Amino acid sequence: MPIRKDSNGLTPKQKKFCQEFLKDFNGAAAYGRTYNSKGTDASAARLLAKPSVQQYLNLILNQAEEVAQVSLAAVVREAGRLAFSDITEAMEFDEQGVTFKNSGVLPKRVTASIRSVSSTRTITRTRSGDDVETVNMKMEFHGKSQAINFLGKFFGVSQDLNQIRAGLLKYGIAMIPDSSTATGFRLEPHDTSSPAIASIEASEAAAEFTGEVWEAAEQA
């Protein structure tokens, strides 16, 4: 009685071999785990040479690549939300106090940036016997630094931009962020005796430029 094959043209053992092979890409080891015997390179090579096996492996690898691309896009999108979040989109504050905005109307990019929200009510009694209620509200956003660093590395912004600025600073030229110029920067004489300031300016410029790249990617 012939062994039944699936829609990919594989027997159950051949399919299991493919699944085992994808764990470590070791043909002999996959053959051994599949057939409960000592795996050999020759046996594995014969299986891997079958067109149906090759087609199935390519199918799985292509699907995995698509999933990885989607996952990476989601990670970059989430990092962008955290890196360029603005807490004033979720609350308002002035000399009169703090007011939280209704979470039901906040966009997802804002709510995804919120780390925690808490509200504590305390009732104290005055000497005259009156009860006074005090409400303490707190909202905390996720930290930005890690998200900005991730985006800088992902787009190659931080390293490239800092290298350019460091090179110019050696010659007493500073790159200053300036949105009114075509490049987004202007060049000015710089005091080379202050490396600490130079480092801070470079980091700020890299973060700002990363934001512009992210906004462009979102609009694309």
C-alpha positions in Angstrom: 0.0 0.0 0.0 1.5 3.3 -1.1 2.2 5.9 1.6 -0.2 8.8 1.4 1.3 12.2 0.6 0.0 15.6 1.6 -0.8 18.5 -0.7 2.9 19.4 -0.8 3.8 15.9 -2.2 5.4 14.9 1.1 5.1 11.8 3.2 4.6 12.3 6.9 8.3 11.3 7.5 9.5 13.7 4.8 7.5 16.5 6.3 8.9 15.8 9.7 12.4 15.7 8.3 11.9 19.2 6.8 10.6 20.5 10.1 13.6 19.0 12.0 16.0 20.4 9.3 14.7 23.9 9.9 15.6 23.7 13.6 19.3 23.7 13.0 19.9 23.2 9.2 21.8 20.1 10.0 20.7 17.4 7.5 22.3 14.4 9.1 20.9 15.4 12.6 17.5 16.0 11.2 17.5 12.6 9.4 18.5 10.9 12.7 15.7 12.6 14.7 13.1 11.8 12.0 13.9 8.2 11.4 15.2 7.4 14.9 18.5 6.2 13.5 22.0 7.4 13.1 21.8 10.2 10.6 24.1 10.2 7.6 25.0 13.0 5.2 24.2 10.8 2.2 20.7 10.0 3.4 20.0 13.6 4.2 21.4 14.8 0.9 19.1 12.5 -1.0 16.1 13.8 0.8 17.1 17.4 0.4 17.6 16.9 -3.3 13.9 15.9 -3.8 12.0 18.7 -5.6 9.0 18.3 -3.2 11.3 18.7 -0.2 13.0 21.8 -1.7 9.7 23.4 -2.6 8.3 22.8 0.9 11.5 24.2 2.6 11.4 27.3 0.3 7.7 27.8 1.2 8.4 27.7 4.9 11.4 30.0 4.7 9.5 32.5 2.5 6.7 32.6 5.0 9.2 33.0 7.9 10.8 35.9 6.1 7.4 37.6 5.6 6.6 37.2 9.2 10.0 38.6 10.3 9.5 41.6 8.1 6.1 42.3 9.5 7.4 41.9 13.0 10.3 44.2 12.4 8.0 46.9 10.9 5.8 46.6 14.1 8.9 47.0 16.3 10.1 50.1 14.5 6.6 51.5 14.5 6.3 51.0 18.3 9.7 52.4 18.9 8.7 55.5 16.9 5.7 56.0 19.1 7.8 55.9 22.3 10.7 57.9 21.0 8.6 60.9 19.8 5.7 60.7 22.3 4.5 64.0 23.9 2.9 63.7 27.3 0.8 66.9 26.6 -1.2 64.8 24.1 -2.5 62.8 27.1 -2.8 65.5 29.8 -3.1 69.3 30.2 -1.5 71.2 33.1 -1.3 74.8 34.1 -1.1 76.8 37.3 -4.6 75.5 38.3 -3.6 71.9 38.2 -3.5 68.8 36.0 -6.3 67.4 33.8 -6.1 64.0 32.2 -7.6 63.6 28.7 -10.3 61.0 28.1 -8.5 57.8 27.1 -11.4 56.9 24.9 -10.6 59.6 22.4 -6.8 59.3 22.5 -5.1 57.8 19.5 -3.4 54.4 19.9 0.1 56.0 19.3 -0.5 58.0 22.5 -2.0 55.3 24.7 0.8 52.9 23.6 3.3 55.4 25.1 1.7 55.5 28.5 3.5 53.3 31.1 1.1 53.8 34.0 -1.8 55.8 35.3 -2.9 56.1 38.9 -5.4 58.0 40.9 -5.4 58.2 44.7 -8.2 59.7 46.8 -7.5 60.8 50.4 -10.0 62.1 52.8 -8.8 64.2 55.8 -10.9 65.8 58.5 -10.2 69.3 59.6 -10.4 70.7 63.1 -13.9 72.0 62.4 -15.1 68.5 61.5 -15.3 69.0 57.8 -14.0 66.2 55.4 -11.7 67.4 52.7 -11.0 65.1 49.7 -7.7 65.3 48.0 -7.1 63.5 44.6 -3.6 62.7 43.5 -3.3 61.7 39.9 -0.2 60.4 38.2 0.7 59.5 34.6 4.0 58.1 33.5 5.2 57.7 29.9 7.7 55.0 28.8 11.3 56.2 28.6 12.4 57.6 25.3 16.1 57.1 25.4 16.1 53.4 24.5 13.6 53.8 21.7 15.6 56.8 20.2 18.8 54.8 20.4 17.2 51.8 18.7 15.9 54.0 15.8 19.2 55.7 15.5 21.0 52.4 15.1 18.3 51.0 12.8 18.4 53.9 10.4 22.2 54.3 10.8 21.5 57.9 11.9 23.3 58.3 15.2 26.6 56.8 14.2 26.8 58.5 10.7 25.7 61.9 11.9 27.9 61.9 15.0 30.9 61.0 12.9 30.2 63.9 10.5 29.7 66.3 13.4 32.8 65.0 15.2 34.9 65.6 12.1 33.6 69.1 11.6 34.1 69.9 15.3 37.8 69.1 15.0 38.1 72.1 12.6 36.0 74.4 14.8 32.8 74.0 12.9 29.5 73.2 14.6 26.4 71.7 12.9 23.4 73.4 14.6 19.8 72.1 14.0 17.9 74.7 12.0 14.6 73.9 10.4 14.6 77.0 8.3 17.5 75.7 6.1 17.2 73.2 3.3 19.4 70.6 5.0 17.9 71.1 8.5 21.3 72.4 9.8 23.5 75.5 9.7 27.2 75.7 10.2 28.7 78.0 12.8 32.2 78.6 14.4 32.5 76.4 17.5 34.6 76.5 20.6 36.7 73.3 20.3 37.8 73.6 23.9 34.4 72.2 25.1 34.1 68.6 24.0 31.3 67.9 26.5 29.1 70.5 24.7 30.0 69.1 21.4 28.9 65.6 22.5 25.6 66.9 23.8 24.9 68.8 20.6 25.7 65.7 18.5 23.3 63.5 20.4 20.5 66.1 20.2 21.0 66.5 16.5 21.0 62.7 15.9 17.8 62.4 17.9 16.1 65.2 15.9 17.2 63.8 12.6 16.0 60.3 13.6 12.6 61.9 14.2 12.5 63.4 10.8 13.4 60.0 9.2 10.7 58.3 11.2 8.0 60.9 10.2 9.0 60.4 6.6 8.7 56.7 6.9 5.2 57.0 8.5 4.1 59.2 5.6 5.5 56.9 2.9 
